[in-house]
Structure formats: C-alpha cells, structure tokens
Amino acid sequence: MRYISVPKELRFSEIQGIDACFAPGRYVRFIPPSTRSQNDFAPLNRLIILRESRIIPKKDNIYRYAEIGDIDVDTGGIVFRQIPGYRLPTNRPSAAKHGDVLVSTVRTYRKGIGCVSDDGDNLVTTNAVLNICGVTDFAPNLTLLYIYSFLRTDFFVEQVWSLLNRGLYPRMDKGALDKILIPISPDKRVIRYVSALMQAIVEKEKNVRDKNQLIHSMIEAELAGEQKMEGRFSYAFPAMSEISALGRLDASMYTEAFKRKEFLLRNYALGCGTYSQTGFDICRGQNLQVSCIGKSIYSDEMRPNFYRLLLPTHITDVGTVSEFEWLGNSRSLSLLLEGDIVFGGEATFRCVVACDALSCPTISNIHAILLRSDSLPLHLKIFAGAWLRYLGEWGYVKAIAVGGQGGSIGTEYFDHLPIPKFPDEKQGEIARLYHYDAPPPPGKPTLDTLVAWHKQWNKELGIWELDREMKNLQRTLWDVQQKIINGKTVAVPL
C-alpha cells in the first residue's frame, strides 16, 4: 500500500483502547507527511452531511432504483432502473437527489462510490449505501465534488482497508467516518479547480451512458418501425426437423422469449444476414501462452516498446475499455487494426470497436473474438459492433451460448447471430454517436467556464472520444490530488 503504514510510536491510551493488542494490522493508518505546506487533513465525519431520509413507496408509483451493483466501480456512474413500487426489494428505500454521493458499504474497497447525475423526485436507493448530500462549514470553500473526488482514489480506499479486522468481509459504515482523513487545500482556487475537474468527469460519464442508451433506442425504433406487414408471430414447439437442421439441443433457443426476438429480426423489412455474409472474418485473438510467443513481461503501467493489451474483461457495457495492461515481448505479435471489433465471448458478451488501434500497438488475447473486414467502411464496422453489443444486452447472445457460469460463445456459433440490413444512413447515425472526434469549442476555458466548455464539447463527441477525454481529465485530477496529499503547491493552469 502507498498511503498507510504502521506508526513508529503509539500512545498507551491507543493500546488500552483495543485491549492491549499488539498486532501491527490493528494500528495501520494514514500518517500525514511530516513536511508539508498549509494543507490540512480533516476527518470525514466532520466534513459531510448524510441524507437519512427514507420513503414509504406507493405500490402503483414508478421509482428509479439503484443498488450497490448499479454503481460503476470504474467510473462512478450510477444507473437507476425503473421499478414499480410493489417490486422494490425494500419497504423503506433511501431517497436520493441529483448531486448526492453514494458510498457502498460493502463495495467501498472496490471503489463502489458514485455521484447521482440523474434528476427527478422518484430516485431511491438500497439502504446498503451511505448517502452524502452535502458538506459542513468545517472547512471554508469546501464542496461535495471536492470530497467525492478523493473518495474515488486509492488514498481513500487504502484507509478503508486499514480499518478492517483481518479475516472479516470488507465493510464501511458510519462508525468509521471519523477515522478517514481527507486532505483540505487552503487555496480556494485549488478547491474550485478540483471541483470543476470532477464535475466535468461526471458530465462526460453521463454523456457516455446517454449516448449508448440513444443507440439502443434507435435500434429498437428501427426494428419495430420496419416490420413486414404480413408477418405475425406465433409460437410453436420445435419439430424434429428444426432441431436436426439446427444441430443443437440448447433449450434456450427454442423458448418462446427467444423465438419472439428471432421473429422480430427475421421479420425486419430490409432483411438480415450473418456477420460472415456481411463481410467479416471471425477469428480468435492472439494466443499469449509461453508455448506460442515465448516469455513475456506484464505491466499495469505503460512502458516503452510494450504492447498495449486489450482484455475482454476490461470491456465495459457501453463499448469502452476501463483500463489497459501492457505486455513486453520480443516477437512480432498480431496487432489490432482500426475498426476491428473485439468481442468478449464469455459470460458478459461485451464488445468494443478499436477506433484508435493504429496510434498504439495493441493486441488482445485468445479469450477475445475478433471481427475484421478489409472491405467495409469504418461506420459499418462501428454499427456492427453496436449491434453486437445490443444483442448481448438484449439476452440474444446468451441464449445461443453454451456451458455454465453465464455461458460462452465461440467463432463457430456466430452464424446464429443475425445482423439487420439497416439503411446506410441509419448505420451512419448510430456510428457517429459512438465515434466522432469533434474539435474542441473555440477559446480556452477559464476556471469559471471549464464545466460549461466541456458540456458544449460533449454534445458532438462520440462515446469513444468522450471516454478518451474523461480519462485525460482523470489523469489531470489525479496529478493535482497527489500534490495536495503530499503537501505540494498546486498551480492552477486556468
């Protein structure tokens, strides 16, 4: 760990407080640097206000509900799902408002901490979160966004780990808030800068989710609006001839739910094809075993002359990559090309389209299925990736997968995945939402206009570019936070 350690000296009262236990693990904590500027460290319980309100839901009302699994541990985004009151999993859910910060009590160690970016009076959450709704006047100029930015760091998570008794399941609750320290900069401009960076990151994350949802809505609207007039769904149990022709006994492929989805695709007025018929070559990613490529060196950080490694486990549900690993190998490995679709064929069935693979030598591994075409234009490849991602979320891919633990799908099963022949214009519209590198707004942002400047830019950027700029902002923010934690002076560049 980088931020916590065992103190060299202990007060006798501390030892008495835990019944004379001398286990080092009971005393590890963050120790502020001995030489620092005017930066101070304050206990979290003195800085925040918790929202304690709960509601009694009405059975007929529709609520937007979030539980701990709806907090994205990589970005801090929170997805609220519409649920009628009678189906809420708790009788007294906690109320939430726009701008609240939710801290999962059981996923704190995984950064299960997010900011509510949705609006509305029907937002509710599980009771297994701490809902931070504001800040106290303990420190001047403090904002909730400033606090939230530090809750999303390893600095906070490592302090949480230090509070846990060894062998117990990690858990964070209100009783531990007084033991968590947050660095407070005395410079008003630094606090405003950190807050603005965090707000810009929240806005980009929300735009990514909104544009991904818009892609799915456009797909659904096109499918529903262009059905053959004479077609009408009617379910029947499979005949032996159908099973024999298909050559599979997967029960999920013969259910009424699957057949209804299949009918919607087959009845699309402009027709459907397969990925092979559309012009894609389908293969596995690079085999990284020692027997195939020799010994390699792996790194979590970028290193000169290393390959960037895109793993299926790091593909998000919105078609981005949460993080990359790096691999050093002396051989010439099979690189991803611009427009390649990387599909995780196990359990999650997520995919990403490599829109900048040429800017950095990038490879994947054998767990990835690659879809590549030398003849198709980029926007058609991006649409094919968006459609594949939609099939995964729709449950269509899972229905044809084999095996347990969520199932898996190999290259031989891709002929079971239809792809509709949407008009070229429609495919272009969908592709633009995913990949469009718009120029930044004119002029340079100031401290007062930074958030608005990025909001204007967000309107044009595609999902891939929004994610890229969000990660750039995160790196800038982390550099600033490191200086604050270590007591160094921060020069605000705006």
C-alpha positions in Angstrom: 0.0 0.0 0.0 1.2 3.5 -0.8 -0.5 5.7 1.8 -0.9 3.8 5.0 1.7 2.4 7.3 2.3 1.3 10.9 3.3 4.2 13.2 6.7 4.1 14.9 5.2 5.4 18.2 1.9 4.6 20.0 0.1 6.3 22.9 -0.6 4.0 25.8 -4.3 5.0 25.5 -4.4 3.6 22.0 -3.1 0.3 23.2 -5.6 0.2 26.0 -8.4 1.1 23.7 -8.1 -2.2 21.9 -7.4 -4.4 24.9 -3.6 -4.4 24.7 -3.5 -6.0 21.3 -0.1 -5.6 19.6 -0.9 -6.9 16.2 0.5 -4.4 13.6 -2.6 -4.7 11.5 -4.7 -3.1 14.2 -2.6 0.1 14.1 -2.0 0.7 10.4 -3.3 4.1 9.3 -2.6 7.0 7.1 0.1 9.2 8.6 0.3 12.7 7.1 3.7 13.7 5.7 5.8 15.4 8.4 6.9 18.2 6.0 4.0 19.8 4.1 2.6 23.2 3.2 -0.5 24.6 4.7 -2.6 21.6 3.5 -4.5 20.0 6.4 -6.2 16.6 6.9 -9.7 16.5 8.4 -11.8 13.5 9.5 -14.6 12.7 7.0 -17.4 12.8 9.6 -16.6 16.5 10.3 -16.9 17.4 6.6 -20.0 15.7 5.2 -23.8 15.6 5.8 -25.6 12.3 5.4 -29.1 12.1 3.9 -31.0 9.9 6.4 -34.5 10.2 4.8 -36.3 7.1 3.7 -39.7 6.8 2.0 -42.6 4.5 2.1 -43.1 3.7 -1.6 -46.6 3.6 -3.1 -47.3 0.4 -4.9 -48.6 1.9 -8.1 -45.8 4.5 -8.5 -42.8 4.1 -10.7 -39.5 4.6 -9.0 -35.9 4.8 -10.3 -34.0 2.5 -8.1 -30.2 1.9 -7.7 -28.5 -0.7 -5.6 -24.8 -1.3 -5.0 -24.3 -3.3 -8.2 -25.6 -0.2 -10.2 -22.6 1.9 -9.2 -19.9 1.5 -11.8 -16.6 0.9 -9.9 -14.5 2.2 -12.8 -16.2 5.5 -13.5 -18.5 6.2 -10.5 -21.6 6.4 -12.8 -24.9 5.2 -11.3 -27.6 3.5 -13.3 -31.2 4.0 -12.0 -33.6 1.3 -13.1 -37.4 1.9 -13.4 -39.2 -0.3 -11.0 -42.9 -0.1 -9.8 -43.3 0.4 -6.1 -44.6 -3.1 -5.4 -41.4 -4.6 -6.8 -38.9 -2.6 -4.8 -36.7 -5.0 -2.8 -37.0 -3.0 0.3 -40.1 -1.5 2.1 -38.2 1.7 3.2 -35.7 2.7 0.4 -33.5 5.6 0.9 -34.3 8.8 -1.0 -31.7 10.3 -3.4 -31.3 13.6 -5.2 -29.2 14.9 -8.1 -25.7 15.6 -6.9 -25.7 13.1 -4.0 -22.7 10.9 -3.5 -23.5 7.2 -2.8 -20.9 5.1 -0.9 -21.5 1.4 -1.0 -21.0 -0.1 2.5 -19.8 -3.4 1.1 -18.0 -2.4 -2.1 -16.1 0.5 -0.8 -12.8 -1.4 -1.2 -13.7 -1.8 -5.0 -14.5 2.0 -5.3 -18.2 1.4 -5.3 -18.7 5.1 -4.9 -20.7 7.2 -7.3 -22.3 10.6 -7.9 -26.0 10.9 -8.8 -26.2 12.6 -12.2 -29.9 11.9 -12.8 -32.7 14.3 -12.0 -36.2 13.6 -10.6 -38.2 13.2 -7.4 -38.5 9.4 -7.7 -34.9 8.4 -7.2 -34.4 5.8 -4.4 -31.6 3.5 -3.4 -30.8 0.5 -1.3 -30.1 1.0 2.3 -26.7 -0.6 1.8 -25.2 2.8 0.8 -24.2 5.9 2.7 -25.9 8.9 1.0 -23.8 12.0 1.3 -25.9 15.0 0.3 -23.7 18.0 1.4 -20.8 19.4 3.3 -20.5 21.2 6.6 -18.9 24.6 7.2 -15.9 22.9 9.0 -13.6 23.9 6.1 -14.0 27.1 4.1 -14.9 26.9 0.4 -15.3 23.1 0.6 -17.6 21.4 -2.0 -19.2 17.9 -2.2 -17.5 17.4 -5.5 -14.1 18.0 -3.9 -14.9 15.4 -1.3 -16.2 13.0 -3.9 -13.0 13.3 -6.0 -11.0 12.0 -3.1 -13.4 9.2 -2.3 -12.7 7.9 -5.8 -9.0 7.5 -5.1 -6.7 4.7 -3.8 -5.9 7.2 -1.0 -9.5 6.7 0.4 -9.7 3.0 -0.3 -6.5 2.2 1.4 -7.7 4.0 4.5 -10.8 1.9 4.4 -8.7 -1.3 4.2 -6.7 -0.2 7.2 -9.8 -0.1 9.4 -10.7 -3.7 8.8 -10.0 -6.5 11.2 -8.1 -9.2 9.2 -10.3 -12.1 8.1 -13.5 -10.1 8.1 -15.5 -9.2 5.0 -14.7 -5.6 4.0 -17.4 -3.2 5.1 -17.6 0.5 5.5 -20.2 2.1 7.8 -21.0 5.4 9.6 -19.0 4.4 12.6 -15.7 4.5 10.6 -16.2 8.0 9.1 -14.2 9.7 11.9 -11.2 7.6 11.1 -11.0 8.6 7.4 -8.9 11.7 6.6 -9.4 13.9 3.7 -6.8 16.5 2.6 -8.0 20.0 2.5 -6.3 22.7 0.4 -6.3 26.2 1.9 -6.3 27.6 -1.6 -9.8 28.5 -2.7 -8.8 28.3 -6.4 -7.4 24.8 -5.9 -10.7 23.6 -4.4 -12.6 25.2 -7.2 -10.3 23.6 -9.8 -10.6 20.1 -8.3 -14.4 20.5 -8.1 -14.6 21.7 -11.7 -12.5 18.8 -13.0 -14.7 16.3 -11.0 -17.9 17.9 -12.4 -16.5 17.7 -15.9 -15.7 14.0 -15.4 -19.2 13.3 -14.1 -20.8 15.1 -17.1 -18.7 13.1 -19.6 -19.6 9.8 -17.9 -23.3 10.6 -18.1 -23.0 11.6 -21.7 -21.4 8.2 -22.5 -24.3 6.4 -20.9 -26.9 8.6 -22.5 -25.4 8.2 -26.0 -25.2 4.4 -25.5 -28.8 4.4 -24.5 -29.7 6.5 -27.5 -28.0 4.0 -29.8 -30.1 1.2 -28.3 -33.3 3.3 -28.6 -32.5 4.0 -32.3 -32.0 0.3 -32.9 -35.3 -0.7 -31.2 -37.2 2.0 -33.1 -35.8 0.9 -36.5 -36.6 -2.7 -35.8 -40.2 -2.0 -34.5 -41.0 0.5 -37.2 -39.9 -1.6 -40.2 -41.6 -4.9 -39.8 -43.2 -6.7 -42.7 -47.0 -6.1 -42.7 -47.9 -9.7 -43.4 -45.7 -11.1 -40.6 -47.3 -12.1 -37.3 -45.6 -14.0 -34.5 -47.0 -17.4 -33.5 -45.1 -19.7 -31.2 -44.9 -23.5 -31.7 -42.8 -26.2 -30.0 -39.8 -27.2 -32.2 -40.2 -30.0 -34.6 -37.6 -32.7 -35.0 -36.7 -31.4 -38.4 -35.9 -27.9 -36.9 -33.7 -29.5 -34.2 -32.0 -31.6 -36.8 -31.4 -28.7 -39.1 -30.0 -26.5 -36.3 -27.9 -29.3 -34.9 -28.2 -28.1 -31.3 -30.3 -29.1 -28.3 -29.9 -25.8 -26.4 -33.3 -25.4 -24.8 -33.0 -21.6 -24.6 -33.0 -21.4 -28.4 -36.5 -22.9 -28.5 -38.2 -20.9 -25.8 -41.0 -18.5 -26.7 -39.0 -15.5 -25.5 -36.1 -16.3 -27.8 -38.4 -17.1 -30.8 -40.2 -13.8 -30.3 -36.8 -12.0 -30.6 -35.8 -14.1 -33.5 -39.0 -13.3 -35.3 -38.6 -9.6 -34.8 -35.2 -9.9 -36.6 -36.3 -12.2 -39.3 -39.4 -10.1 -40.0 -37.4 -6.9 -40.5 -38.5 -5.5 -43.8 -35.0 -4.9 -45.2 -33.8 -8.3 -44.2 -31.0 -9.8 -42.1 -27.7 -11.5 -42.8 -24.9 -13.0 -40.7 -21.6 -11.4 -39.8 -19.9 -13.7 -42.2 -22.3 -12.8 -45.0 -21.8 -9.1 -44.2 -18.1 -9.4 -44.9 -16.4 -10.1 -41.6 -13.7 -12.6 -40.9 -14.1 -14.1 -37.5 -11.2 -15.4 -35.5 -9.6 -15.6 -32.1 -7.2 -13.1 -30.6 -3.5 -13.7 -30.1 -2.6 -16.7 -28.0 -0.3 -15.4 -25.3 0.9 -18.7 -23.8 4.6 -19.2 -23.4 4.4 -22.1 -25.8 3.2 -19.8 -28.5 5.0 -16.5 -28.0 7.7 -17.3 -25.5 8.2 -15.4 -22.2 6.5 -12.1 -21.7 6.7 -9.3 -19.1 3.4 -7.8 -17.9 2.9 -4.4 -16.5 0.0 -2.3 -15.2 1.6 0.9 -16.5 2.7 1.9 -20.0 6.3 1.1 -20.8 8.3 1.9 -23.9 8.1 -0.7 -26.7 5.5 -2.7 -24.8 2.3 -3.8 -26.5 -1.0 -2.4 -25.2 -3.1 -5.3 -24.1 -6.9 -5.1 -24.5 -8.5 -7.8 -22.4 -12.2 -8.8 -22.8 -12.6 -8.5 -19.0 -11.8 -4.8 -19.3 -14.5 -4.1 -21.9 -17.4 -2.1 -20.4 -21.1 -2.4 -21.1 -21.0 0.9 -23.1 -18.3 -0.2 -25.5 -15.3 1.4 -23.9 -12.2 -0.1 -22.2 -11.9 0.6 -18.4 -8.2 0.0 -18.4 -5.3 -1.5 -20.4 -2.5 -3.7 -19.4 0.9 -3.7 -21.1 2.9 -6.7 -22.4 6.6 -6.8 -23.3 7.5 -9.4 -25.8 10.4 -9.6 -28.3 8.2 -11.2 -31.1 6.0 -9.5 -33.7 2.5 -10.2 -32.4 -0.8 -9.9 -34.2 -1.9 -6.3 -33.9 -5.5 -5.0 -33.7 -6.3 -2.8 -36.7 -8.6 0.3 -36.8 -12.2 -0.9 -37.0 -11.6 -4.3 -35.5 -14.4 -5.5 -33.3 -13.2 -7.1 -30.1 -15.9 -9.3 -28.5 -15.7 -11.0 -25.1 -17.3 -14.3 -25.8 -17.6 -15.4 -22.2 -20.4 -14.5 -19.7 -20.6 -10.7 -20.2 -20.7 -10.7 -24.1 -19.4 -7.2 -24.3 -17.6 -5.7 -27.3 -15.6 -2.7 -28.3 -14.6 -1.3 -31.7 -10.9 -0.3 -31.9 -11.1 3.3 -33.1 -7.5 4.2 -32.5 -5.6 0.9 -32.6 -3.1 2.4 -35.1 -2.0 5.1 -32.6 -0.5 2.5 -30.2 0.4 -1.2 -31.0 -2.5 -3.0 -29.4 -3.2 -6.8 -29.1 -5.8 -8.9 -27.4 -5.8 -12.5 -26.1 -7.3 -15.8 -27.1 -10.4 -15.2 -25.0 -11.4 -12.4 -27.4 -13.2 -13.0 -30.6 -12.1 -10.6 -33.4 -14.3 -9.5 -36.3 -12.3 -7.9 -39.1 -13.1 -6.7 -42.6 -10.8 -5.1 -45.1 -13.6 -4.1 -47.4 -16.3 -2.5 -45.2 -16.1 1.3 -44.3 -15.5 2.2 -40.7 -19.0 3.4 -40.0 -20.4 0.0 -41.0 -17.9 -1.8 -38.7 -18.9 0.5 -35.8 -22.6 -0.2 -36.4 -21.8 -4.0 -36.5 -20.1 -3.5 -33.1 -23.1 -1.5 -31.7 -25.5 -4.2 -32.9 -23.4 -7.0 -31.3 -23.4 -5.0 -28.1 -27.1 -4.7 -28.3 -27.6 -8.4 -28.8 -25.5 -9.0 -25.7 -27.6 -6.7 -23.6 -30.8 -8.0 -25.1 -30.0 -11.5 -24.0 -29.9 -12.9 -27.5 -26.2 -13.9 -27.4 -26.7 -15.7 -24.0 -29.5 -17.8 -25.5 -27.2 -19.4 -28.0 -24.1 -19.6 -25.7 -23.0 -23.0 -24.3 -21.8 -24.1 -20.9 -22.3 -22.8 -17.4 -21.3 -19.6 -15.5 -23.0 -17.3 -17.9 -22.1 -19.4 -21.0 -19.6 -18.8 -23.7 -19.8 -18.4 -27.5 -17.1 -19.5 -29.9 -16.5 -18.4 -33.5 -18.5 -21.4 -34.8 -21.7 -20.0 -33.3 -21.6 -16.6 -34.9 -23.7 -17.8 -37.8 -26.6 -17.9 -35.3 -26.2 -14.1 -34.8 -28.3 -12.2 -37.4 -27.4 -8.6 -38.3 -30.1 -6.5 -39.8 -29.5 -4.6 -43.0 -30.3 -1.1 -41.7 -30.2 1.7 -44.2 -26.7 3.1 -44.7 -27.8 6.5 -43.3 -29.2 4.9 -40.2 -26.0 3.0 -39.6 -24.0 6.2 -40.1 -26.1 8.0 -37.4 -25.5 5.2 -34.9 -21.8 5.1 -35.8 -21.5 8.8 -35.2 -22.8 8.5 -31.7 -20.1 6.0 -31.0 -17.1 7.6 -32.8 -16.9 11.2 -33.8 -13.8 13.3 -32.9 -15.3 16.8 -32.9 -12.9 19.8 -32.5 -13.0 21.4 -29.1 -15.0 24.6 -28.6 -13.3 27.9 -29.6 -11.2 29.7 -27.0 -9.6 28.4 -23.8 -11.7 27.6 -20.8 -11.3 29.5 -17.5 -11.9 28.3 -14.0 -15.4 29.7 -14.2 -16.2 28.2 -17.6 -14.4 24.8 -17.5 -17.5 22.8 -16.9 -19.7 24.7 -19.5 -16.8 24.4 -22.0 -16.7 20.7 -21.7 -20.5 20.4 -21.8 -20.5 22.1 -25.1 -17.9 19.8 -26.4 -19.7 16.7 -25.1 -22.7 17.4 -27.4 -20.6 16.5 -30.5 -18.1 13.9 -29.2 -18.7 10.2 -29.7 -18.7 7.7 -26.9 -15.1 6.7 -27.8 -13.9 10.3 -27.7 -15.9 11.1 -24.5 -14.2 8.2 -22.8 -10.8 9.3 -24.0 -11.3 12.9 -22.8 -12.7 11.7 -19.5 -9.6 9.6 -18.8 -7.5 12.7 -19.7 -9.3 14.7 -17.1 -9.0 11.9 -14.6 -5.2 11.9 -15.1 -5.1 15.6 -14.6 -7.2 15.4 -11.5 -5.1 12.6 -10.0 -1.9 14.7 -10.5 -3.5 17.6 -8.6 -4.7 15.3 -5.9 -1.2 13.7 -5.5 0.2 17.2 -4.9 -2.5 18.0 -2.3 -1.9 14.7 -0.4 1.8 15.3 -0.4 1.5 18.9 0.7 2.9 20.3 -2.5 1.8 23.6 -4.1 -0.7 23.3 -6.9 -0.5 25.8 -9.7 -4.0 26.2 -11.2 -3.5 26.4 -15.0 -6.7 28.3 -15.7 
